[in-house]
Amino acid sequence: MTTSTDYVVVGAGLAGAATAWQLARRGHQVTIVERTTPASHDGSSHGSARIFRYAYPDPFYARAVVESRALWDELDRASGLELITPAGAVDYGPHRGPDQLARVLAGAGVDHELLSAAEARSRWPQIAFDTPVLWHPGAGVIDAERSVHAMVGQAIQHGATVLTGWSAARVEEHGAGYRVHSEAGETIEAGHVVVSAGGWLPALMGHLPLPAGFLAGLPRITVRQEQAYHFRYRTDEPWPTFIHKSADLQTYGLPGGRDAGFAGQKVAEYNGGGIIPSAAEQTGTVDPRNRLRVVDYVRKYLPGVDPEPYAETTCLFTNTPDEDFIVDRAHGITILSPCSGHGAKFAPLIGRWAADLATGSGSVPARFRPSLNISHS
């Protein structure tokens, strides 16, 4: 049996759910297809802990966070939930550039404070700061899984349909639009297709009717199986989120929330996982060498936690070489890969950009559209 719709959104992670919400609220007929369930545990948008922060060395991204926060607030009001828990953020380390980050936040109008290492240690004795520190209190922790369900819920309220257990295998041109095929042989006809497949995108890309020039112009997309660890708190002090960039390791941490039973800090090495061909090849196995690096780091820099992890997990980062997102379109197919390890905080804004692009009603920042620099064939 074949059904039809205006837009098919492939993938119900943060970006796909946000796009479906934005399209449906504008009155379009939307069908979301998800290979398992929204915020799938083998994808990139599961769990309760992602960092929401404003601190970027690039002013473009800091301003975009301000814009995204307004959409998060709108989603909170519509859903009746608080999807970002306030925690604040500290940025430090010899390669993090707190002074530069402070200048960017000042330009974006974001409240912040520069502290010496000693001042920061007196405020957060559970962290062994090694350089001056940027503090911005507006940061927090995103509950990714609840956010996906909130956006899918809003899309459904505006008439969208969600098909779970529906794994997209290929898309073909059909009449003036497209026909999307599932691995089980089901089909959906649509005028437009938005592909937000996360770590499954590299494997799916060759099964989309995209111009050769468009494909050639896309940056290389790599998928990493990342690892994160939860360390139990030793004290009752409130913990901020953090990014620490030293000469040999970049780490991040945040209160683990529901994922860690609200008992510990989630800590990981940024882009410390191995590259895999696509999400289908993930093993869910933690690399013991990575665990050792992170545990050694915790022993040195985080005296406020027990240095032995009480829980650990893997997740997927889908990266571009410059860590910019891809929000691009060829004919009626929109490609959406916003991850690069920092896309969660931008999810509602990415959804608006993708909806604008897919409908032709607005523009997307040129840095996210590689096709603007190539000629289609």
C-alpha positions in Angstrom: 0.0 0.0 0.0 1.3 3.4 -1.0 0.4 6.6 1.0 1.1 10.2 -0.1 2.1 13.4 1.7 3.5 16.8 1.0 6.8 16.2 3.0 8.5 13.0 4.2 11.0 13.6 7.0 13.4 10.7 7.3 14.7 10.4 10.8 13.1 11.4 14.2 16.1 12.7 16.0 16.4 16.2 17.2 16.9 17.8 13.8 14.2 15.7 12.0 11.7 16.2 14.8 12.4 20.0 14.8 11.9 20.1 11.0 8.6 18.2 11.1 7.4 20.5 13.9 8.2 23.6 11.8 6.7 22.2 8.6 3.5 20.9 10.3 2.8 24.2 12.2 2.9 26.0 8.8 0.1 23.8 7.6 2.0 21.3 5.5 1.1 17.6 5.4 4.0 15.8 7.0 5.0 12.2 7.5 7.9 11.3 9.7 9.5 7.9 9.1 11.8 6.5 11.8 13.7 3.3 11.6 13.0 2.4 15.2 11.4 5.0 17.5 11.9 8.8 18.0 15.1 9.6 19.9 16.3 6.0 19.3 18.9 4.7 21.7 21.3 3.8 18.9 21.2 7.2 17.4 22.5 10.7 18.3 19.5 12.2 20.1 18.8 9.8 23.0 19.2 10.4 26.7 18.8 13.3 29.0 22.1 15.2 28.9 23.4 17.5 26.1 25.1 20.8 26.8 23.3 24.1 26.0 25.9 26.8 25.9 26.6 30.2 24.2 30.4 30.1 24.3 31.8 29.8 20.8 35.0 31.4 19.4 33.0 32.1 16.2 30.5 35.0 16.7 28.1 33.5 14.1 27.4 30.5 16.4 27.1 32.6 19.5 24.4 34.7 17.9 22.7 31.6 16.5 22.5 30.2 20.0 20.6 33.4 21.1 18.2 32.9 18.2 17.8 29.2 19.0 17.1 29.9 22.7 14.0 31.9 21.7 12.7 28.8 19.9 13.4 26.6 22.8 11.4 28.9 25.0 8.6 28.7 22.5 8.7 24.9 22.6 8.7 25.0 26.4 5.5 27.1 26.4 3.8 24.9 23.8 4.7 21.6 25.5 4.4 22.7 29.1 7.9 21.4 29.8 11.3 22.8 30.9 13.6 21.1 28.4 16.8 23.0 29.4 17.8 22.7 33.0 19.9 25.8 34.2 23.4 24.9 35.2 25.7 27.5 33.8 29.0 26.7 32.0 32.7 27.1 32.6 35.3 27.2 29.8 39.0 27.0 30.5 42.3 25.4 29.5 45.3 26.7 27.6 43.7 26.1 24.2 40.1 27.2 25.0 40.7 31.0 25.0 38.4 32.3 27.7 39.4 35.9 26.8 38.3 35.5 23.2 35.1 33.7 24.2 34.3 36.6 26.5 34.7 39.1 23.7 32.3 37.0 21.5 29.7 36.8 24.3 29.9 40.5 24.9 29.2 41.1 21.2 26.2 38.8 21.4 24.9 40.4 24.5 25.3 37.2 26.6 25.8 37.6 30.4 29.3 36.3 31.4 32.2 36.7 33.8 35.9 36.2 33.5 37.5 34.6 36.6 41.0 33.8 37.7 41.8 30.1 38.3 41.9 30.8 42.0 38.5 32.6 42.0 37.0 29.8 40.0 38.4 27.2 42.4 36.9 29.0 45.4 33.5 29.0 43.6 33.7 25.4 42.4 36.2 23.5 44.6 35.2 20.3 42.9 37.1 21.3 39.8 40.9 21.8 39.6 41.1 24.8 37.2 44.4 25.3 35.5 43.8 28.6 33.7 41.5 31.6 33.9 37.9 30.7 33.4 34.9 32.0 31.4 31.6 31.6 33.3 28.2 32.2 31.7 25.2 31.4 33.8 22.7 31.1 30.9 24.0 27.7 29.9 22.4 24.5 30.9 21.5 20.9 30.1 19.2 19.8 27.4 17.0 16.7 27.9 17.5 15.4 24.3 15.0 12.6 24.5 12.2 14.6 26.0 12.9 17.4 23.5 12.5 15.0 20.5 9.2 13.8 21.9 8.0 17.3 22.6 8.7 18.4 19.0 7.2 15.2 17.6 4.2 15.8 19.8 3.8 19.4 18.5 4.1 18.1 14.9 1.3 15.6 15.6 -0.9 18.3 17.1 -0.5 20.1 13.8 -1.5 17.1 11.8 1.7 15.2 11.2 1.9 11.4 11.0 4.7 9.4 12.6 5.6 5.9 11.2 7.9 4.0 13.6 9.8 0.8 12.6 9.9 2.3 9.1 13.5 2.1 7.8 14.1 4.2 4.7 16.1 2.2 2.1 16.0 4.4 -1.0 14.3 7.4 -2.7 13.4 7.6 -6.3 12.0 10.3 -8.5 8.3 9.7 -9.2 6.2 12.0 -11.4 6.7 15.5 -10.1 7.9 14.3 -6.7 9.4 11.3 -5.1 8.7 7.8 -3.8 10.4 6.7 -0.6 10.9 3.0 -0.1 11.3 1.2 3.2 13.4 -1.9 3.7 10.2 -3.9 4.2 8.8 -2.8 0.8 6.4 -0.1 1.9 6.3 3.1 -0.1 5.3 6.7 0.5 4.9 9.3 -2.3 5.8 12.9 -1.5 6.4 16.2 -3.2 9.5 16.8 -1.0 11.8 14.7 1.1 13.9 15.9 4.1 16.7 13.4 5.0 17.8 13.8 8.6 19.3 10.3 9.1 22.3 11.2 11.3 24.8 8.4 11.4 22.9 6.5 8.8 23.2 9.3 6.2 26.5 8.1 4.6 25.0 4.7 3.8 21.8 6.3 2.5 23.4 9.0 0.4 24.0 6.7 -2.6 20.4 5.7 -2.6 19.0 9.2 -3.1 18.4 10.8 -6.6 20.8 13.6 -6.1 22.8 15.3 -8.9 26.4 14.2 -9.2 27.6 17.8 -8.8 25.7 18.2 -5.6 27.1 15.0 -4.2 30.6 15.9 -5.2 30.3 19.3 -3.5 29.3 17.9 -0.1 32.1 17.8 2.5 33.3 14.4 3.7 30.9 13.1 6.4 32.4 10.8 9.1 30.7 8.9 11.8 32.4 8.4 15.2 31.3 6.0 18.0 31.9 8.3 21.0 32.1 7.2 24.6 30.9 8.9 27.7 31.3 8.1 31.4 29.4 8.9 34.5 31.3 9.7 37.7 29.5 9.8 41.1 29.5 13.1 43.0 31.4 13.2 46.3 29.7 16.3 47.5 26.4 18.2 47.2 27.8 21.2 45.4 26.0 22.3 42.3 28.0 21.4 39.1 28.2 23.5 36.0 28.7 22.2 32.5 32.3 22.5 31.3 34.6 22.5 28.3 38.3 22.1 29.1 40.8 22.2 26.2 44.4 21.4 27.1 47.3 20.7 24.9 46.6 17.0 24.6 42.9 16.4 25.4 39.6 18.2 24.9 37.0 17.1 27.4 33.5 18.2 28.3 31.3 17.4 31.2 27.7 18.1 32.4 25.3 16.9 35.1 24.1 13.5 33.8 20.5 14.0 34.8 18.2 11.0 34.3 20.9 9.1 32.4 23.0 8.9 35.5 20.2 8.7 38.1 20.9 12.4 38.9 24.0 11.1 40.9 26.9 12.0 38.7 28.8 14.1 36.2 28.9 12.9 32.6 32.4 13.3 31.2 33.8 12.5 27.7 36.7 13.2 25.4 35.5 15.3 22.5 35.8 13.3 19.3 37.7 10.6 21.1 35.9 7.7 19.5 36.9 5.7 16.4 35.5 6.3 12.9 33.0 3.8 11.6 31.5 3.6 8.1 28.0 4.4 9.3 25.7 4.0 12.3 24.9 0.4 11.2 28.5 -0.6 12.1 28.4 0.7 15.7 29.3 -1.9 18.3 28.2 -0.2 21.5 31.5 -1.3 23.0 33.6 1.2 25.0 37.3 1.4 24.0 39.3 0.6 27.1 42.1 3.1 26.0 39.5 5.9 25.9 38.2 4.9 29.3 41.7 5.0 30.7 42.4 8.5 29.2 39.2 9.9 30.7 39.7 8.3 34.1 43.2 9.7 34.3 41.8 13.1 33.4 39.1 12.9 36.1 41.7 11.9 38.7 43.8 15.0 37.8 41.1 17.6 37.2 37.8 16.6 38.9 38.4 16.0 42.6 34.7 16.4 43.3 33.8 13.0 41.8 34.8 9.4 42.4 37.3 8.7 39.6 35.9 5.3 38.8 32.9 5.5 36.4 29.7 3.9 37.7 28.1 4.0 34.2 29.3 4.3 30.6 27.7 4.5 27.2 28.4 5.1 23.5 26.8 7.5 21.1 27.2 8.8 17.6 28.9 12.0 16.3 28.3 12.7 12.6 31.0 15.2 11.6 32.0 17.5 8.8 35.7 18.5 8.5 35.1 22.1 9.7 32.3 21.1 12.1 29.8 23.3 10.3 26.3 21.8 9.7 24.8 20.7 6.3 21.4 22.2 5.5 21.3 22.0 1.7 18.9 21.1 -1.0 18.9 19.7 -4.5 15.5 19.9 -6.3 12.9 18.5 -3.8 15.4 16.7 -1.5 16.8 18.5 1.5 19.8 17.0 3.2 20.2 17.7 6.9 23.2 16.7 8.9 23.6 19.1 11.8 25.5 17.1 14.3 29.3 17.5 14.4 29.0 17.0 18.1 27.4 20.4 18.8 24.1 20.4 17.0 21.7 19.7 19.9 21.4 23.2 21.2 20.5 24.5 17.7 17.8 21.9 17.0 14.7 24.2 16.8 16.7 26.7 14.7 18.0 24.0 12.4 14.4 22.8 12.0 13.3 26.3 11.0 16.2 26.7 8.6 15.4 23.3 7.0 11.7 24.1 6.8 12.5 27.4 5.2 14.8 25.7 2.6 12.5 22.8 1.9 9.5 25.1 1.3 11.5 27.9 -0.4 10.1 30.4 2.0 13.4 31.5 3.5 17.1 31.3 3.4 19.8 29.2 5.2 23.2 30.6 6.1 25.4 30.1 3.1 28.1 28.3 5.2 25.7 25.4 5.5 25.0 25.1 1.8 27.9 23.6 -0.1 25.8 23.5 -3.3 26.1 27.3 -3.6 29.7 26.8 -4.5 29.3 24.2 -7.2 27.5 23.7 -10.5 24.9 20.9 -10.6 25.1 18.3 -13.3 
